[in-house]
Amino acid sequence: MEKGYKKLIVWQKADELAYQTYLETKKFPKDEIYGITSQLRRAALSVPVNIVEGTGRQGKKELKQFANIALGSLAETEYLLEFCLRLKYLNNESYKKLENLRKNVGGLLWNFYKSL
């Protein structure tokens, strides 16, 4: 039986953002593994993880709290993506791909948050 959160489009897109972020950060300099690589991965992964945790709780109030945390992590991801572009750790094409995904997740997550 499929878990409830897996049916949520917002989770599916957030999961894809986290996955693509992991793939792109594999190309980052090795000396950044404990720096910005780790920070960006944690921020991006925090979005779907908080959706999962929120759906595992009892009641909409808790789910809304975790959706709010996910929104904060998404904002952190936005900044870190821009910072990585400035450092040239991401090329324009990779940045645009991740940023478009992030914007898409942002719209879905905001609507999900407001619906709770």
Rosetta constraint file for C-alpha pairs under 8 A:
AtomPair CA 2 CA 6 HARMONIC 6.81 0.50
AtomPair CA 2 CA 7 HARMONIC 7.87 0.50
AtomPair CA 3 CA 7 HARMONIC 7.39 0.50
AtomPair CA 4 CA 8 HARMONIC 7.35 0.50
AtomPair CA 4 CA 55 HARMONIC 7.54 0.50
AtomPair CA 5 CA 11 HARMONIC 6.55 0.50
AtomPair CA 5 CA 51 HARMONIC 7.32 0.50
AtomPair CA 5 CA 52 HARMONIC 5.98 0.50
AtomPair CA 5 CA 55 HARMONIC 6.36 0.50
AtomPair CA 6 CA 11 HARMONIC 6.53 0.50
AtomPair CA 6 CA 12 HARMONIC 6.58 0.50
AtomPair CA 7 CA 11 HARMONIC 7.78 0.50
AtomPair CA 7 CA 12 HARMONIC 7.65 0.50
AtomPair CA 8 CA 12 HARMONIC 6.37 0.50
AtomPair CA 9 CA 13 HARMONIC 6.16 0.50
AtomPair CA 9 CA 108 HARMONIC 7.80 0.50
AtomPair CA 10 CA 14 HARMONIC 6.06 0.50
AtomPair CA 10 CA 105 HARMONIC 6.27 0.50
AtomPair CA 10 CA 108 HARMONIC 5.46 0.50
AtomPair CA 10 CA 109 HARMONIC 5.95 0.50
AtomPair CA 10 CA 112 HARMONIC 7.51 0.50
AtomPair CA 11 CA 15 HARMONIC 5.89 0.50
AtomPair CA 11 CA 48 HARMONIC 5.52 0.50
AtomPair CA 11 CA 51 HARMONIC 6.55 0.50
AtomPair CA 11 CA 52 HARMONIC 7.78 0.50
AtomPair CA 12 CA 16 HARMONIC 6.30 0.50
AtomPair CA 12 CA 48 HARMONIC 8.00 0.50
AtomPair CA 13 CA 17 HARMONIC 6.24 0.50
AtomPair CA 13 CA 101 HARMONIC 7.38 0.50
AtomPair CA 13 CA 104 HARMONIC 7.64 0.50
AtomPair CA 13 CA 105 HARMONIC 5.92 0.50
AtomPair CA 14 CA 18 HARMONIC 6.27 0.50
AtomPair CA 14 CA 44 HARMONIC 7.90 0.50
AtomPair CA 14 CA 47 HARMONIC 6.19 0.50
AtomPair CA 14 CA 48 HARMONIC 5.19 0.50
AtomPair CA 14 CA 102 HARMONIC 7.85 0.50
AtomPair CA 14 CA 105 HARMONIC 5.82 0.50
AtomPair CA 15 CA 19 HARMONIC 6.13 0.50
AtomPair CA 15 CA 45 HARMONIC 7.46 0.50
AtomPair CA 15 CA 47 HARMONIC 7.91 0.50
AtomPair CA 15 CA 48 HARMONIC 5.51 0.50
AtomPair CA 16 CA 20 HARMONIC 6.01 0.50
AtomPair CA 16 CA 101 HARMONIC 7.98 0.50
AtomPair CA 17 CA 21 HARMONIC 5.99 0.50
AtomPair CA 17 CA 44 HARMONIC 6.81 0.50
AtomPair CA 17 CA 98 HARMONIC 6.78 0.50
AtomPair CA 17 CA 101 HARMONIC 5.98 0.50
AtomPair CA 17 CA 102 HARMONIC 6.59 0.50
AtomPair CA 17 CA 105 HARMONIC 7.92 0.50
AtomPair CA 18 CA 22 HARMONIC 6.26 0.50
AtomPair CA 18 CA 41 HARMONIC 7.08 0.50
AtomPair CA 18 CA 44 HARMONIC 4.93 0.50
AtomPair CA 18 CA 45 HARMONIC 4.97 0.50
AtomPair CA 18 CA 47 HARMONIC 7.89 0.50
AtomPair CA 18 CA 48 HARMONIC 7.66 0.50
AtomPair CA 19 CA 23 HARMONIC 6.42 0.50
AtomPair CA 20 CA 24 HARMONIC 6.19 0.50
AtomPair CA 20 CA 98 HARMONIC 7.19 0.50
AtomPair CA 21 CA 25 HARMONIC 6.04 0.50
AtomPair CA 21 CA 40 HARMONIC 7.71 0.50
AtomPair CA 21 CA 41 HARMONIC 6.54 0.50
AtomPair CA 21 CA 44 HARMONIC 6.96 0.50
AtomPair CA 21 CA 98 HARMONIC 7.06 0.50
AtomPair CA 22 CA 26 HARMONIC 6.41 0.50
AtomPair CA 22 CA 41 HARMONIC 6.20 0.50
AtomPair CA 23 CA 27 HARMONIC 7.66 0.50
AtomPair CA 24 CA 28 HARMONIC 7.50 0.50
AtomPair CA 24 CA 90 HARMONIC 7.68 0.50
AtomPair CA 24 CA 94 HARMONIC 7.38 0.50
AtomPair CA 25 CA 37 HARMONIC 5.94 0.50
AtomPair CA 25 CA 41 HARMONIC 7.69 0.50
AtomPair CA 27 CA 89 HARMONIC 7.77 0.50
AtomPair CA 28 CA 32 HARMONIC 6.91 0.50
AtomPair CA 28 CA 33 HARMONIC 7.84 0.50
AtomPair CA 28 CA 37 HARMONIC 6.92 0.50
AtomPair CA 28 CA 89 HARMONIC 5.78 0.50
AtomPair CA 29 CA 33 HARMONIC 7.37 0.50
AtomPair CA 29 CA 89 HARMONIC 7.69 0.50
AtomPair CA 31 CA 35 HARMONIC 7.81 0.50
AtomPair CA 32 CA 36 HARMONIC 5.80 0.50
AtomPair CA 32 CA 37 HARMONIC 5.72 0.50
AtomPair CA 32 CA 38 HARMONIC 7.79 0.50
AtomPair CA 33 CA 37 HARMONIC 5.14 0.50
AtomPair CA 33 CA 38 HARMONIC 5.87 0.50
AtomPair CA 34 CA 38 HARMONIC 5.41 0.50
AtomPair CA 34 CA 39 HARMONIC 7.82 0.50
AtomPair CA 35 CA 39 HARMONIC 6.28 0.50
AtomPair CA 36 CA 40 HARMONIC 5.87 0.50
AtomPair CA 36 CA 80 HARMONIC 7.76 0.50
AtomPair CA 37 CA 41 HARMONIC 6.15 0.50
AtomPair CA 38 CA 42 HARMONIC 6.07 0.50
AtomPair CA 39 CA 43 HARMONIC 6.18 0.50
AtomPair CA 40 CA 44 HARMONIC 6.11 0.50
AtomPair CA 40 CA 77 HARMONIC 6.16 0.50
AtomPair CA 40 CA 80 HARMONIC 6.11 0.50
AtomPair CA 40 CA 81 HARMONIC 7.57 0.50
AtomPair CA 41 CA 45 HARMONIC 5.91 0.50
AtomPair CA 42 CA 46 HARMONIC 5.86 0.50
AtomPair CA 43 CA 47 HARMONIC 7.02 0.50
AtomPair CA 43 CA 73 HARMONIC 5.14 0.50
AtomPair CA 43 CA 74 HARMONIC 6.84 0.50
AtomPair CA 43 CA 76 HARMONIC 6.26 0.50
AtomPair CA 43 CA 77 HARMONIC 5.50 0.50
AtomPair CA 44 CA 48 HARMONIC 7.91 0.50
AtomPair CA 44 CA 73 HARMONIC 6.77 0.50
AtomPair CA 44 CA 74 HARMONIC 6.63 0.50
AtomPair CA 44 CA 77 HARMONIC 5.75 0.50
AtomPair CA 45 CA 49 HARMONIC 6.25 0.50
AtomPair CA 46 CA 50 HARMONIC 5.85 0.50
AtomPair CA 46 CA 70 HARMONIC 6.45 0.50
AtomPair CA 46 CA 73 HARMONIC 6.17 0.50
AtomPair CA 47 CA 51 HARMONIC 6.55 0.50
AtomPair CA 47 CA 69 HARMONIC 7.82 0.50
AtomPair CA 47 CA 70 HARMONIC 4.44 0.50
AtomPair CA 47 CA 71 HARMONIC 7.20 0.50
AtomPair CA 47 CA 73 HARMONIC 5.96 0.50
AtomPair CA 47 CA 74 HARMONIC 6.34 0.50
AtomPair CA 48 CA 52 HARMONIC 6.22 0.50
AtomPair CA 48 CA 70 HARMONIC 7.37 0.50
AtomPair CA 49 CA 53 HARMONIC 6.13 0.50
AtomPair CA 50 CA 54 HARMONIC 5.90 0.50
AtomPair CA 50 CA 66 HARMONIC 5.40 0.50
AtomPair CA 50 CA 67 HARMONIC 6.58 0.50
AtomPair CA 50 CA 69 HARMONIC 6.92 0.50
AtomPair CA 50 CA 70 HARMONIC 5.68 0.50
AtomPair CA 51 CA 55 HARMONIC 6.19 0.50
AtomPair CA 51 CA 63 HARMONIC 7.55 0.50
AtomPair CA 51 CA 66 HARMONIC 6.38 0.50
AtomPair CA 51 CA 67 HARMONIC 6.00 0.50
AtomPair CA 51 CA 70 HARMONIC 6.95 0.50
AtomPair CA 52 CA 56 HARMONIC 6.30 0.50
AtomPair CA 53 CA 57 HARMONIC 6.61 0.50
AtomPair CA 53 CA 63 HARMONIC 7.92 0.50
AtomPair CA 53 CA 66 HARMONIC 7.13 0.50
AtomPair CA 54 CA 62 HARMONIC 6.22 0.50
AtomPair CA 54 CA 63 HARMONIC 4.15 0.50
AtomPair CA 54 CA 64 HARMONIC 7.37 0.50
AtomPair CA 54 CA 65 HARMONIC 7.53 0.50
AtomPair CA 54 CA 66 HARMONIC 5.10 0.50
AtomPair CA 54 CA 67 HARMONIC 6.98 0.50
AtomPair CA 55 CA 63 HARMONIC 5.90 0.50
AtomPair CA 57 CA 62 HARMONIC 6.44 0.50
AtomPair CA 57 CA 63 HARMONIC 6.69 0.50
AtomPair CA 58 CA 62 HARMONIC 6.84 0.50
AtomPair CA 58 CA 63 HARMONIC 7.81 0.50
AtomPair CA 59 CA 63 HARMONIC 6.61 0.50
AtomPair CA 60 CA 64 HARMONIC 5.94 0.50
AtomPair CA 60 CA 116 HARMONIC 6.07 0.50
AtomPair CA 61 CA 65 HARMONIC 6.39 0.50
AtomPair CA 61 CA 116 HARMONIC 7.59 0.50
AtomPair CA 62 CA 66 HARMONIC 6.38 0.50
AtomPair CA 63 CA 67 HARMONIC 6.11 0.50
AtomPair CA 63 CA 116 HARMONIC 7.70 0.50
AtomPair CA 64 CA 68 HARMONIC 6.09 0.50
AtomPair CA 64 CA 113 HARMONIC 5.99 0.50
AtomPair CA 64 CA 116 HARMONIC 6.00 0.50
AtomPair CA 65 CA 69 HARMONIC 6.43 0.50
AtomPair CA 66 CA 70 HARMONIC 6.21 0.50
AtomPair CA 67 CA 71 HARMONIC 6.29 0.50
AtomPair CA 67 CA 109 HARMONIC 7.28 0.50
AtomPair CA 67 CA 112 HARMONIC 7.83 0.50
AtomPair CA 67 CA 113 HARMONIC 5.89 0.50
AtomPair CA 68 CA 72 HARMONIC 6.50 0.50
AtomPair CA 68 CA 113 HARMONIC 6.97 0.50
AtomPair CA 69 CA 73 HARMONIC 6.34 0.50
AtomPair CA 70 CA 74 HARMONIC 6.12 0.50
AtomPair CA 71 CA 75 HARMONIC 6.31 0.50
AtomPair CA 71 CA 106 HARMONIC 7.35 0.50
AtomPair CA 71 CA 109 HARMONIC 7.02 0.50
AtomPair CA 71 CA 110 HARMONIC 7.47 0.50
AtomPair CA 72 CA 76 HARMONIC 6.34 0.50
AtomPair CA 73 CA 77 HARMONIC 6.14 0.50
AtomPair CA 74 CA 78 HARMONIC 6.23 0.50
AtomPair CA 74 CA 102 HARMONIC 7.28 0.50
AtomPair CA 74 CA 106 HARMONIC 7.10 0.50
AtomPair CA 75 CA 79 HARMONIC 6.51 0.50
AtomPair CA 76 CA 80 HARMONIC 6.21 0.50
AtomPair CA 77 CA 81 HARMONIC 6.04 0.50
AtomPair CA 77 CA 102 HARMONIC 7.99 0.50
AtomPair CA 78 CA 82 HARMONIC 6.44 0.50
AtomPair CA 78 CA 99 HARMONIC 7.23 0.50
AtomPair CA 78 CA 102 HARMONIC 7.18 0.50
AtomPair CA 79 CA 83 HARMONIC 6.17 0.50
AtomPair CA 80 CA 84 HARMONIC 6.05 0.50
AtomPair CA 81 CA 85 HARMONIC 6.26 0.50
AtomPair CA 81 CA 90 HARMONIC 7.93 0.50
AtomPair CA 81 CA 95 HARMONIC 6.84 0.50
AtomPair CA 81 CA 98 HARMONIC 7.84 0.50
AtomPair CA 81 CA 99 HARMONIC 7.40 0.50
AtomPair CA 82 CA 86 HARMONIC 6.37 0.50
AtomPair CA 82 CA 95 HARMONIC 7.80 0.50
AtomPair CA 83 CA 87 HARMONIC 6.32 0.50
AtomPair CA 84 CA 88 HARMONIC 6.08 0.50
AtomPair CA 84 CA 89 HARMONIC 5.17 0.50
AtomPair CA 84 CA 90 HARMONIC 5.75 0.50
AtomPair CA 85 CA 89 HARMONIC 5.93 0.50
AtomPair CA 85 CA 90 HARMONIC 4.86 0.50
AtomPair CA 85 CA 91 HARMONIC 6.43 0.50
AtomPair CA 85 CA 92 HARMONIC 7.21 0.50
AtomPair CA 85 CA 95 HARMONIC 6.59 0.50
AtomPair CA 90 CA 94 HARMONIC 5.89 0.50
AtomPair CA 90 CA 95 HARMONIC 5.78 0.50
AtomPair CA 91 CA 95 HARMONIC 6.09 0.50
AtomPair CA 92 CA 96 HARMONIC 6.02 0.50
AtomPair CA 93 CA 97 HARMONIC 6.21 0.50
AtomPair CA 94 CA 98 HARMONIC 6.23 0.50
AtomPair CA 95 CA 99 HARMONIC 5.83 0.50
AtomPair CA 96 CA 100 HARMONIC 5.86 0.50
AtomPair CA 97 CA 101 HARMONIC 6.35 0.50
AtomPair CA 98 CA 102 HARMONIC 6.06 0.50
AtomPair CA 99 CA 103 HARMONIC 6.07 0.50
AtomPair CA 100 CA 104 HARMONIC 6.17 0.50
AtomPair CA 101 CA 105 HARMONIC 6.17 0.50
AtomPair CA 102 CA 106 HARMONIC 5.97 0.50
AtomPair CA 103 CA 107 HARMONIC 6.31 0.50
AtomPair CA 104 CA 108 HARMONIC 6.35 0.50
AtomPair CA 105 CA 109 HARMONIC 5.77 0.50
AtomPair CA 106 CA 110 HARMONIC 5.98 0.50
AtomPair CA 107 CA 111 HARMONIC 6.25 0.50
AtomPair CA 108 CA 112 HARMONIC 6.05 0.50
AtomPair CA 109 CA 113 HARMONIC 6.00 0.50
AtomPair CA 110 CA 114 HARMONIC 6.17 0.50
AtomPair CA 111 CA 115 HARMONIC 6.15 0.50
AtomPair CA 112 CA 116 HARMONIC 6.69 0.50
